[in-house]
């Protein structure tokens, strides 16, 4: 089922590998259009979970999805009405998401060797293409692990959604998912 989970970029892939470690590997794609293309063309009748940043450019296929849940300023879960296709939007973009998550659990990125400035963090993440050529890979992994360990709500919800949908790819109960998400989010 891991190859049916399709994150859009290196940073999203690294994040979800810590949130929900795969048995094999996730189906990393470069950019939102490629995530959507894999979902539509390679997995049209199968379960697919795309994980993408909420970008300014809205792709046509995403307009066909219905909103299931929104964790304000953190995550949106959408479901296609006729397919077993789901999208998790990370919002705002993942770098800001990380800064907000760190603030939520009183975590200083500088303690982990990362800048606590959005522009500088973006400079690091936008130039990183893979773990092999990323001098900040270990620092980012430590950040993701700390967000998980400190029970950041956004990290808990992201982990829950991915786990639940991987375990229930064709039988997911949206009412149950919403109820359990409300508990995690403290609503």
Secondary structure, 3 states (H helix, E strand, C coil): CHHHEEECCHHHHHHHHHHCCCCCCCCCCCCHHHHHHHHHHHCCCCCEEEEEECCCCCCHHHHHEEEEEEECCCEEEEEECCCCEEEEEECCCHHHHHHHHHHHCCCCHHHHCCCCCHHHHHHHHHHCCCHHHCCCHHHHHHHHHHHHHCCCHHHHHHHHHHHHHHHCCCCCCHHHHHHHHHHHHCC
